[in-house]
Amino acid sequence: MTAAAASFALAVALGALTSLSTVAASRRVRPVVGGLGTALAGAAGLASGIAVLSGQSFSVSWQGLLPLSGVAFTADPLAALFLVATGGVAIAAGIYGIGYARDDLASRPPQAVFPLFVVAMLLVPVASTVGTLLVCWELMALASLALVLAEHRRRDEVASAGRWYAVMTHLGFLAILAGFAVLAAHAPADSFDGLRQAHLSPHIRDLVFVLTLAGFSSKAGILPLHAWLPRAHPEAPSHVSALMSAAMVNLGVYGIVRTGFDLLGGGPRWWWLVTLTLGALSAIHGMLQAAMGTDLKRLLGYSTTENMGLVLVGVGAAGLFSSTGHRELAGLALAAALFHVLGHAAFKTLLFLAAGSVLHGTGTRDLDALGGLRRPMPWTTALFGAGALAASALPPGTAFVSEWLLLQALVHGLPAGGAPTAIAMPLAVASIALTAGLAVATFVKAFGVGFLARPRGEGAVRAHESPPTMLIGMGLAAAVAVVLALVPSLVLPAVGRAAGLGDPAAAGLVTVRLTAVAGSLSPLLLTAGLLGATVALVAALRAVGARRARQPARLWDCGAGPLTARMEYTATSFAEPLQRVFDDVVRPETDVDVSHYEESAYLVSAVAYRRKVPDRIERRFYRPVLDGVARWGQAGRWLANGSVHRYLGYGFYTVVAVLIVLAVTR
């Protein structure tokens, strides 16, 4: 048995043992047992993924456990990269959960399901038969649903989020099931080796890709199947949110890459143009909704849609370049997408854990009611700031490196594929540039309004720092994000092996030089230059200021007296200029309620202003569907009125109709 196989078996065994142990453990030690066991299972999964990326592999199967080809697991470099991402997130979330789990979260069901959720996510990328993949996928969906509903006793919104998630994830599962059923029907076996030998007509191949793209993109939170994500992720416990947003959504990307590039062996250009378009639209829409949001965790949920959209832009570009014979550009684009998967796993884990720390310390996640957290929560403030920088596509951020790689592929791919590529590539570049600018504005809002200035609510006034285990979990995620941002050359060769389309870069310790195109980047030197310039500027300002005598004076307040928290920018007011720019896109709903004194209608006693920025896609796409289902339900009440005679009549007329159809068609 190789080290990769032993580590993976240990991860599964630790997850199962941890689940059983939390059921038997007392309430006091249950969070410790569950958190440490989950972290150890994640570490074993991480070690297995690293071993496979280093050149090892493993393959195991049990023929009698499931029909057809049984249960089989095989690890290749693509699967290993997602093992690394899932295992790393599980380590941070498990340690964090020791201090976060309390009250209802320390009860048996959530603590027992948490390690099973991690095990299911580790099993999905190494599943190598259709039956195994579908079983593991459903186990992952059910475990995550149970964890989303963990706090249903505290908030009514949790039940609604659970319903949305249950419906959307199972609709996606049905699409995946249908796609693989069609593919397996034309293959000698339902193992992945058998699926690769399937003889498919062009129309059948198109059908399989469309079905699997719909199913897997729903799990990744891609438009228009994203509606569950900004609901479920905020309502789940924060360490569960981190696992869902930084690890589970990645498996949707894995499914698209595995099916499109591996099992189907690539496809026509329109497949990848659709993928790229969906990714670009998801990125723009997700970041716009995040920029307008005031709920910290919901904002991060929409940010996940944006980042998964950027990943699909890279996947679509890779497929487009591959279909035109430009394998080096395809390898660079796919490597950029997979590197963004790793970077997003790091900084989104950090951001969701930091948001959970804010919720733990203040009792609220409303940015309009926060502020002033820098002093009572210094570690959380610093760590959230690091995560915000990593996600903002600015140097020295983690997203900056992956988006730079993606832009290099898109810009140099302009002449690679004729007119469709010449049109798609500039639009993709524009979408990345727009989302990068919106991301900066969004995280400046979240950090500045949420952590700086004066507290605007009672929760912010009474804020307190989180326990050490929560800070350690956030610190681990921050350390990984820093390494990926400053020394991406440590992981780019492994990412290239996972992409399977050649080495995208000649990675040195300091400088990354691209092999497919002319381009190089030195994140470490760039960061050192920025830090040096900042230190020099601060030193110069202090030197100039030291020569002048200082006199204390009150800040200018326009003659209105000392500034108060009511005079500060809120998240709503900060986003208002952006809302005006994109007014025709987001279509905000505003309501102004003016109350007058009873003695005189000319004297105003209060003015209430409310603004809501609904999800337009949800309103245009889902609302008619929900209304139609409601009308069908009303009709169903009339059809099923409890009369046995009516039910017998339904059966009689159905049989007569079937006989008539058979008589006519024979």
C-alpha positions in Angstrom: 0.0 0.0 0.0 1.4 3.4 -1.0 1.6 6.4 1.4 -1.2 8.0 -0.6 -3.6 5.1 -0.2 -2.7 4.7 3.5 -3.3 8.4 4.2 -6.6 8.3 2.4 -7.8 5.2 4.2 -6.7 6.9 7.5 -8.7 10.0 6.6 -11.9 8.0 6.0 -11.4 5.9 9.1 -10.7 9.0 11.3 -13.8 10.7 9.9 -16.0 7.7 10.7 -14.5 7.1 14.1 -14.9 10.8 15.0 -18.6 10.7 14.0 -19.2 7.7 16.3 -17.1 9.2 19.1 -19.1 12.5 19.2 -22.3 10.5 19.6 -20.9 8.8 22.7 -19.0 11.7 24.1 -20.4 14.0 26.8 -21.6 17.5 25.8 -18.6 19.1 27.4 -16.0 17.3 25.4 -18.0 16.8 22.2 -16.8 19.9 20.4 -13.1 19.0 21.1 -13.6 15.4 19.9 -15.4 16.5 16.8 -13.1 19.4 16.0 -9.8 17.5 16.5 -11.0 14.4 14.7 -12.2 16.4 11.7 -8.9 18.3 11.6 -7.0 15.1 11.7 -9.1 13.5 8.9 -8.5 16.7 6.9 -4.8 16.5 7.5 -4.8 12.8 6.3 -6.7 13.8 3.2 -4.3 16.6 2.6 -1.3 14.3 2.9 -2.9 11.8 0.5 -3.5 14.6 -2.1 0.1 15.8 -1.8 1.4 12.3 -2.2 -0.6 11.8 -5.4 0.6 15.1 -6.8 4.1 14.0 -6.0 3.8 11.0 -8.3 2.0 8.3 -6.3 -1.4 6.9 -7.1 -3.9 4.4 -5.7 -6.9 2.5 -6.9 -9.2 0.2 -4.8 -12.5 -1.4 -5.7 -15.2 -3.7 -4.1 -17.3 -5.3 -6.7 -20.2 -6.5 -4.6 -21.2 -3.3 -2.8 -23.1 -1.6 -5.6 -24.7 -3.0 -8.8 -22.9 -3.0 -12.1 -19.3 -2.1 -11.5 -19.4 -1.9 -7.7 -17.6 0.7 -5.6 -14.2 2.0 -6.9 -11.9 4.8 -6.0 -8.9 6.0 -8.0 -6.7 9.0 -7.4 -5.1 10.9 -10.2 -3.5 14.4 -10.1 -6.8 16.2 -10.8 -8.6 14.4 -8.0 -5.6 15.0 -5.7 -5.8 18.8 -6.1 -9.3 18.8 -4.8 -8.2 16.5 -2.0 -5.7 19.1 -1.0 -8.2 21.9 -1.1 -10.8 20.0 0.9 -8.3 18.6 3.4 -6.8 22.1 4.1 -10.2 23.7 4.6 -11.2 20.8 7.0 -8.1 21.4 9.2 -8.9 25.1 9.7 -12.6 24.5 10.1 -12.1 21.6 12.5 -9.8 23.5 14.9 -12.1 26.6 14.6 -15.1 24.5 15.4 -13.7 23.6 18.9 -14.3 27.1 20.1 -17.3 28.0 17.9 -19.5 25.0 18.7 -21.7 25.7 21.6 -25.4 25.5 22.7 -27.3 23.8 19.9 -24.1 23.3 17.9 -22.6 21.1 20.6 -25.5 18.7 20.4 -25.0 15.2 18.9 -26.4 15.5 15.3 -24.3 18.5 14.1 -21.1 17.3 15.7 -21.6 13.7 14.3 -22.5 14.9 10.8 -19.6 17.4 10.5 -16.8 14.8 10.0 -19.0 12.7 7.7 -19.4 15.8 5.5 -15.6 16.1 5.3 -15.3 12.4 4.4 -18.0 12.6 1.7 -16.2 15.6 0.1 -12.9 13.6 0.2 -14.6 10.6 -1.5 -16.2 12.5 -4.4 -13.1 13.4 -6.4 -11.6 9.9 -6.1 -14.8 8.1 -7.0 -14.2 6.2 -10.3 -17.5 4.7 -11.2 -20.9 6.4 -11.9 -22.6 4.6 -9.0 -19.8 5.5 -6.5 -19.8 9.1 -7.6 -23.5 9.5 -7.3 -23.7 7.8 -3.8 -20.8 10.0 -2.5 -22.4 13.1 -4.1 -25.7 12.4 -2.4 -24.0 11.7 0.9 -22.3 15.0 0.7 -25.5 16.8 -0.2 -27.5 15.2 2.7 -24.7 15.9 5.2 -24.4 19.5 4.2 -28.2 19.9 4.4 -28.3 18.5 7.9 -25.5 21.0 8.9 -27.3 24.0 7.2 -30.3 23.2 9.4 -28.2 23.0 12.6 -29.4 26.4 13.9 -33.1 26.0 12.9 -34.2 26.7 16.5 -32.6 30.1 16.6 -33.8 31.7 13.3 -36.8 31.2 11.1 -34.7 31.9 8.0 -32.8 28.7 8.5 -35.8 26.5 7.5 -36.4 28.6 4.3 -32.7 28.3 3.4 -32.8 24.5 4.0 -35.8 24.1 1.7 -34.1 26.1 -1.1 -30.9 24.1 -0.7 -32.7 20.8 -0.6 -34.7 21.5 -3.8 -31.8 23.0 -5.7 -29.2 20.4 -4.8 -31.5 17.5 -5.7 -32.5 19.0 -8.9 -28.8 19.3 -9.7 -28.4 15.7 -8.7 -31.2 14.6 -11.1 -29.4 16.4 -13.9 -26.1 14.7 -13.1 -27.9 11.3 -12.8 -29.6 11.8 -16.2 -26.4 12.9 -17.9 -24.3 9.9 -16.6 -27.2 7.5 -17.3 -27.2 8.5 -21.0 -23.4 8.3 -21.1 -23.2 4.9 -19.4 -25.9 3.5 -21.7 -23.5 4.0 -24.6 -20.4 2.7 -22.8 -19.2 -0.9 -22.1 -19.3 -0.2 -18.3 -20.2 2.5 -15.8 -16.6 2.8 -14.6 -14.7 5.9 -15.8 -12.4 3.7 -18.0 -15.6 2.4 -19.6 -17.1 5.8 -20.0 -14.0 7.0 -21.9 -14.6 4.3 -24.4 -18.2 5.2 -25.1 -19.3 5.7 -28.7 -21.5 8.8 -28.8 -23.1 10.6 -31.6 -22.6 14.4 -31.6 -26.1 15.0 -30.3 -25.8 12.5 -27.5 -22.4 14.1 -26.5 -24.0 17.5 -26.4 -26.9 16.2 -24.3 -24.5 14.6 -21.8 -22.4 17.8 -21.4 -25.4 20.1 -21.0 -27.0 17.9 -18.4 -23.8 17.5 -16.4 -22.9 21.1 -16.8 -26.3 22.1 -15.3 -26.0 19.7 -12.4 -22.4 20.4 -11.4 -22.7 24.2 -11.9 -25.7 24.2 -9.6 -23.4 22.9 -6.8 -20.8 25.5 -7.8 -23.4 28.3 -7.4 -23.3 29.4 -11.1 -26.1 31.4 -12.6 -29.0 30.8 -12.9 -28.9 27.9 -10.4 -27.2 30.0 -7.7 -30.3 30.9 -5.6 -29.6 28.4 -2.8 -26.0 29.6 -2.1 -26.6 33.2 -0.7 -29.4 31.6 1.5 -27.7 28.4 2.8 -24.2 29.6 3.4 -25.1 32.5 5.7 -27.6 30.4 7.7 -25.2 27.5 8.3 -22.7 27.6 11.3 -19.7 29.6 10.2 -17.2 26.7 10.1 -19.8 24.8 8.1 -20.1 27.8 5.8 -16.4 27.8 5.3 -16.5 24.1 4.3 -19.4 24.7 1.9 -18.1 27.8 0.3 -14.4 27.0 0.2 -14.5 23.2 -0.4 -17.9 21.9 -1.5 -18.5 24.3 -4.3 -15.1 23.4 -5.8 -16.4 19.9 -6.4 -18.9 21.4 -8.9 -15.9 22.7 -10.9 -14.3 19.2 -10.5 -17.3 17.6 -12.0 -17.3 19.9 -15.0 -13.6 19.5 -15.7 -13.7 15.7 -15.2 -16.7 15.2 -17.5 -15.8 17.8 -20.2 -12.1 17.2 -20.5 -11.6 13.6 -19.3 -14.7 11.4 -19.8 -15.9 13.2 -22.9 -12.4 14.1 -24.2 -13.3 17.7 -25.0 -16.0 19.0 -27.3 -17.0 21.5 -29.8 -16.4 25.2 -29.4 -19.9 26.1 -28.3 -19.6 24.0 -25.1 -16.9 26.2 -23.8 -18.3 29.4 -25.0 -21.4 28.6 -23.0 -19.3 27.7 -20.0 -17.2 30.9 -20.3 -20.4 33.0 -20.7 -22.0 31.5 -17.6 -18.8 32.1 -15.7 -18.5 35.7 -16.7 -22.2 36.5 -16.0 -21.9 34.7 -12.6 -18.8 36.7 -11.7 -20.4 40.1 -12.5 -23.7 39.3 -10.9 -22.3 37.8 -7.8 -19.9 40.7 -7.2 -22.7 43.3 -7.8 -24.9 41.6 -5.3 -22.1 41.5 -2.8 -21.3 45.2 -3.3 -24.9 46.1 -2.5 -25.2 43.7 0.5 -25.1 44.6 4.2 -25.3 41.0 5.6 -21.6 40.0 6.1 -22.1 36.3 5.5 -24.5 36.8 2.6 -22.0 39.2 1.0 -19.4 36.4 1.3 -21.9 33.9 -0.2 -22.3 36.1 -3.3 -18.5 36.5 -3.4 -18.3 32.7 -3.8 -20.6 32.9 -6.8 -18.2 35.5 -8.3 -15.1 33.5 -7.7 -16.6 30.3 -9.0 -17.6 32.3 -12.1 -14.0 33.3 -12.6 -13.0 29.7 -12.3 -15.5 28.8 -15.0 -14.1 31.6 -17.2 -10.8 29.8 -17.0 -12.3 26.4 -17.6 -14.3 27.7 -20.6 -11.2 29.4 -22.1 -9.2 26.2 -21.6 -11.8 24.2 -23.5 -12.0 26.8 -26.2 -8.3 26.9 -26.7 -8.1 23.1 -26.7 -10.8 22.8 -29.3 -8.8 25.0 -31.6 -5.5 23.0 -31.1 -3.7 25.5 -28.8 -2.9 23.1 -25.9 -0.3 25.4 -24.3 -2.8 28.2 -23.9 -5.4 25.7 -22.7 -3.0 24.4 -20.1 -2.3 28.0 -18.9 -6.0 28.9 -18.6 -6.9 25.6 -16.8 -4.0 26.0 -14.5 -5.1 29.5 -13.7 -8.6 28.3 -12.9 -7.3 25.5 -10.7 -4.9 27.8 -8.9 -7.8 30.1 -8.2 -9.6 27.1 -6.7 -6.8 26.7 -4.2 -6.5 30.5 -3.5 -10.3 30.8 -3.1 -10.3 27.8 -0.7 -7.7 29.6 1.5 -9.1 33.2 1.6 -12.8 32.2 1.6 -12.1 29.9 4.6 -10.4 32.8 6.3 -13.2 35.3 5.5 -16.1 33.0 6.6 -14.3 32.0 9.8 -13.6 35.7 10.5 -17.3 36.5 9.9 -18.2 33.8 12.3 -15.8 35.4 14.8 -17.7 38.7 14.4 -21.0 36.9 14.9 -19.6 35.2 18.0 -18.3 38.4 19.5 -21.2 40.7 18.6 -24.2 38.6 18.0 -24.9 40.2 14.6 -23.7 40.1 11.1 -25.3 43.3 9.9 -22.6 45.7 8.7 -24.9 48.7 9.4 -24.9 47.7 13.1 -21.2 47.0 13.4 -18.1 49.2 13.5 -15.5 49.9 16.0 -14.3 46.3 16.2 -10.6 47.1 15.8 -10.1 47.6 19.6 -12.2 44.9 21.2 -11.4 42.3 18.4 -7.8 43.2 17.2 -6.9 39.7 16.0 -10.2 39.1 14.1 -9.8 42.6 12.6 -6.3 41.9 11.3 -7.2 38.4 10.0 -10.3 39.7 8.2 -8.3 42.5 6.7 -5.8 39.9 5.4 -8.6 37.9 3.9 -10.1 41.0 2.3 -6.8 41.9 0.7 -6.3 38.3 -0.5 -9.8 38.3 -2.2 -9.5 41.8 -3.7 -7.3 40.9 -6.7 -4.7 43.5 -5.7 -1.1 42.8 -5.0 0.0 41.2 -2.8 -3.3 39.3 -2.7 -3.9 35.6 -3.5 -6.6 36.3 -6.1 -4.2 38.7 -7.9 -1.8 35.9 -8.9 -4.6 33.6 -10.3 -6.4 36.4 -12.1 -3.1 37.6 -13.6 -2.5 34.1 -14.9 -6.0 34.0 -16.3 -5.6 37.4 -18.0 -2.4 36.3 -19.6 -4.1 33.3 -21.2 -7.1 35.4 -22.3 -5.1 38.3 -23.8 -2.6 36.0 -25.6 -5.5 33.9 -26.8 -7.1 36.6 -28.9 -5.7 35.4 -32.3 -6.0 31.7 -31.4 -9.5 30.7 -32.5 -11.1 32.9 -35.1 -14.0 35.2 -34.8 -15.8 33.6 -31.8 -12.6 33.7 -29.7 -11.9 37.2 -30.8 -15.2 38.3 -29.5 -15.3 36.2 -26.4 -11.8 37.0 -25.1 -12.1 40.8 -24.8 -15.5 40.4 -23.1 -14.0 37.9 -20.7 -11.2 40.3 -19.9 -13.6 43.1 -19.4 -15.7 41.0 -17.0 -12.6 40.1 -14.9 -11.6 43.8 -14.8 -15.0 44.8 -13.7 -15.3 42.2 -11.0 -11.8 43.0 -9.7 -12.9 46.7 -9.2 -16.2 45.7 -7.6 -14.3 43.3 -5.3 -12.1 46.1 -4.1 -15.1 48.3 -3.4 -16.9 45.5 -1.7 -14.2 44.5 0.7 -13.2 48.1 1.5 -16.9 48.5 2.5 -16.9 45.3 4.6 -13.6 46.1 6.4 -14.0 49.8 6.7 -17.6 49.9 7.8 -17.6 46.7 9.8 -14.3 47.1 11.7 -13.2 50.7 11.8 -14.7 54.0 13.0 -17.3 54.0 15.8 -19.6 51.2 16.9 -23.2 51.7 15.6 -25.0 49.0 17.5 -25.2 47.4 20.9 -23.6 44.2 19.8 -20.6 46.2 18.5 -20.3 48.1 21.8 -20.2 44.8 23.8 -17.9 43.0 21.3 -15.2 40.6 22.6 -12.5 38.6 21.0 -12.9 35.0 20.1 -11.4 31.9 21.8 -7.8 30.8 20.9 -8.9 27.8 18.8 -11.0 30.0 16.6 -8.1 32.4 16.1 -5.8 29.4 15.3 -8.1 28.2 12.7 -8.2 31.6 11.0 -4.5 31.9 11.4 -3.8 28.7 9.5 -6.1 29.8 6.6 -4.3 33.2 6.5 -0.9 31.5 6.4 -1.9 29.4 3.4 -3.3 32.5 1.7 0.0 34.4 2.2 2.1 31.5 0.9 -0.1 31.2 -2.2 0.1 35.0 -2.8 3.9 35.4 -2.2 5.4 32.1 -3.4 2.9 30.6 -6.0 5.8 28.8 -7.6 5.7 26.2 -4.7 2.3 24.9 -6.0 2.2 25.8 -9.7 4.0 22.7 -10.9 1.5 20.5 -9.0 -1.4 22.6 -10.5 0.1 22.0 -13.9 0.1 18.3 -13.4 -3.5 18.4 -12.2 -4.5 20.4 -15.3 -2.9 17.6 -17.4 -2.2 20.0 -20.4 1.5 20.7 -19.8 3.5 22.8 -17.3 2.1 26.4 -17.5 5.1 28.1 -16.0 8.8 27.7 -15.3 8.5 28.4 -11.6 11.5 29.8 -9.7 11.5 30.5 -6.0 11.0 34.3 -6.6 9.9 34.7 -10.3 7.2 32.9 -12.2 7.9 32.8 -15.9 5.2 31.5 -18.2 6.1 28.9 -20.8 3.2 29.2 -23.2 3.4 32.9 -23.6 5.8 35.8 -22.8 5.1 36.9 -19.3 6.6 36.8 -15.8 5.6 37.8 -12.3 7.6 38.2 -9.0 5.0 38.5 -6.3 7.6 38.4 -3.5 9.6 41.3 -5.1 6.4 43.2 -5.8 5.3 42.9 -2.2 8.7 43.9 -0.9 8.7 47.0 -3.2 5.2 47.9 -2.0 6.2 47.5 1.7 9.4 49.4 1.1 7.6 52.3 -0.6 5.0 52.4 2.2 7.6 52.4 5.0 9.6 55.1 3.2 6.5 57.3 2.8 5.4 56.9 6.4 8.9 57.7 7.6 9.1 60.8 5.4 5.7 62.1 6.7 6.8 61.5 10.3 10.1 63.3 9.7 8.4 66.3 8.2 5.7 66.4 10.9 8.4 66.1 13.7 9.9 69.4 12.7 6.7 71.3 13.4 5.2 72.0 16.8 2.0 70.0 17.4 -1.1 71.5 18.9 -4.1 69.3 19.9 -7.3 70.4 18.2 -10.7 68.9 17.8 -11.6 67.5 14.3 -13.6 69.8 12.1 -17.3 69.0 12.6 -19.0 71.7 10.5 -20.1 73.4 13.7 -22.5 70.5 14.6 -20.6 69.3 17.7 -18.6 66.1 18.2 -19.1 63.4 15.5 -21.3 60.5 16.4 -21.8 57.1 14.9 -25.0 58.3 13.2 -22.8 60.6 11.1 -20.7 57.8 9.7 -21.0 55.9 6.4 -23.0 52.7 6.8 -22.7 49.8 4.4 -25.9 51.0 2.7 -24.7 54.5 2.2 -21.3 53.4 1.1 -22.8 51.3 -1.7 -25.2 53.9 -2.8 -23.0 55.5 -5.5 -22.3 52.1 -6.9 -26.0 51.4 -6.8 -26.7 54.5 -8.9 -24.1 53.5 -11.5 -25.7 50.0 -11.9 -29.2 51.2 -11.2 -30.6 49.7 -14.4 -29.0 46.4 -13.7 -29.8 45.8 -10.0 -33.1 47.6 -9.9 -33.3 48.5 -6.2 -36.6 48.7 -4.4 -36.9 51.8 -2.2 -39.6 52.8 0.2 -39.9 56.2 2.1 -42.4 56.4 4.9 -43.0 59.9 6.2 -44.9 60.2 9.5 -46.6 63.5 10.5 -47.7 64.9 13.8 -51.4 64.5 14.5 -51.7 68.3 15.2 -50.4 69.3 11.8 -49.8 67.5 8.5 -47.0 70.0 7.8 -44.9 68.9 10.7 -42.9 65.7 10.1 -42.3 63.5 13.2 -40.2 60.7 11.5 -38.9 59.6 8.1 -38.2 55.9 7.5 -36.1 55.0 4.5 -35.8 51.4 3.4 -33.9 50.0 0.4 -33.8 46.5 -0.9 -31.7 45.2 -3.7 -33.4 41.9 -4.8 -31.7 39.3 -7.0 -33.2 40.1 -10.4 -32.4 36.7 -11.8 -34.2 35.1 -8.9 -37.2 37.5 -9.3 -37.5 37.0 -13.1 -36.5 33.3 -13.2 -37.7 31.7 -10.0 -40.7 33.8 -9.1 -42.8 32.7 -12.1 -41.9 29.1 -11.4 -42.9 29.3 -7.8 -46.1 31.0 -8.7 -46.9 28.3 -11.2 -46.2 25.6 -8.6 -48.5 27.4 -6.2 -51.3 27.5 -8.8 -50.8 23.9 -9.6 -51.1 23.1 -5.9 -54.4 25.0 -5.7 -55.6 23.0 -8.7 -54.4 19.8 -7.0 -56.7 20.6 -4.1 -59.7 20.7 -6.4 -58.7 17.5 -8.2 -58.0 15.6 -5.0 -61.1 16.4 -3.0 -61.3 13.0 -1.2 -64.1 11.5 -3.4 -63.5 7.8 -4.1 -65.8 8.0 -7.1 -63.7 10.8 -8.7 -60.5 8.8 -8.2 -62.1 5.7 -9.8 -63.2 7.9 -12.7 -59.6 9.2 -13.1 -58.4 5.6 -13.3 -61.1 4.5 -15.7 -60.5 7.4 -18.2 -56.7 7.0 -18.0 -57.0 3.3 -18.9 -59.4 4.1 -21.8 -57.0 6.8 -23.1 -54.1 4.4 -23.0 -56.1 1.8 -24.9 -57.0 4.3 -27.5 -53.4 5.4 -28.0 -52.3 1.8 -28.3 -55.0 1.1 -30.9 -54.1 4.1 -33.0 -50.3 3.6 -32.9 -50.2 -0.2 -33.6 
